[in-house]
């Protein structure tokens, strides 16, 4: 074999060896990432409240600046209810209202909510487009239960 051909065979062998090592490194890295993904925790799904819980969301005025959230038939042992309203607006995109109502043994509540932001006595109201998604999380000695529904105003 000519000396120049030996150089090509050696260089070709080195390139093939590097490609083979690179393949095993990449393949091993992909397998270890898959294992990490398989070990990720599964999010707990909360049970829903039963049909005895009645919830309403009603506009207080024609401009939909304020709404009244009310709930009755609340399960025994409920200590608080977390609420989240989310809605699209004409100019600010997705907006919402969040908070918590302490029940102190009550089986019902009513809460007036502003669809906008208020600071120092001045309010800027949102122009709601479409439906309002309401999520309630009932917290008590039984754990937590959810209520979700969309309301049109």
FENBEL-V600359 format. One line per field, one symbol per residue. phi: phi as a letter, one per 40 degrees, with the letter a starting at -180 (. if undefined). psi: psi as a letter, one per 40 degrees, with the letter a starting at -180 (. if undefined). Layout:
phi: ???
psi: ???
This chain:
phi: .cdccccccccccccccccccdccccccccccccccccccccccbccccccccbbbbbccaccfcbbbcbabgcdcgccabcbabbacbcbbgcbabbibbccfgcbaaaacbccibbafgbbbccccbgcbcbbbbcbacchbbbbbabbbb
psi: hiddddddddddddddddddddddddddddddddddddeiihhhhiiiiieehhhihiieidefdiihhiiifhiiehdihhihhiiiideeahiihiaihhdfeieiihhhihgaihhfehihiighhaihhhhhhhhaeebiiihhihhi.
